[in-house]
Amino acid sequence: MLALAALAAGCAPFQPTATAPAGGGVPDAGTQLVGAAMAQLGAAYRYGGDSPQQGFDCSGLVAYVYGQQGIAVPRTAAQQFAAARPVRESELLPGDLVFFRLKGPRAEVSHVGIYTGQGRFVHAPQSGRRVSEASLSDEYYRERLAGYGRFIEPMGSRTAAR
């Protein structure tokens, strides 16, 4: 029985590295966001799209995935970049957002993805392609990286009561 379980685990699809809270329970918000984003892999790209039925553009994917977790975010990549709390690359957590300037280093932010962990992110790349996962180490994205942002509180962080 153990051998069968080990064999089945070897064929399991990629799972982002994230852990459930100590003692089990509900996964943290970042883990839930990554799961919701990964569930959209293969969905069609559609400019202005924000649902699995019509397809997604990059910011529509983010708005949809965050909305599924009850988190409202602005609609465009530029608005999401402006509203997100900036984080350093060394502080990136699953569920954070990665932002890009596809039209040059001084251009407005025009692309966004959801960080899944291990240097990877889920995004709706462009017309004719589908929602997919990409690497932050890919030269194309590395050269166009604008920054990282967060809309959720990491698990275990405490906010001051007012």
Sequence and secondary structure as in RCSB ss.txt:
>XXXX:A:sequence
MLALAALAAGCAPFQPTATAPAGGGVPDAGTQLVGAAMAQLGAAYRYGGDSPQQGFDCSGLVAYVYGQQGIAVPR
TAAQQFAAARPVRESELLPGDLVFFRLKGPRAEVSHVGIYTGQGRFVHAPQSGRRVSEASLSDEYYRERLAGYGR
FIEPMGSRTAAR
>XXXX:A:secstr
 HHHHHHHHHT     S    TTS S  HHHHHHHHHHTTTT BB TT EETTTEE HHHHHHHHHHHTT    S
SHHHHHHHSEEE GGG  TT EEEE TT TTS   EEEEEEETTEEEE  STT BSEEEETTSHHHHHHEEEEEE
SS  TT      
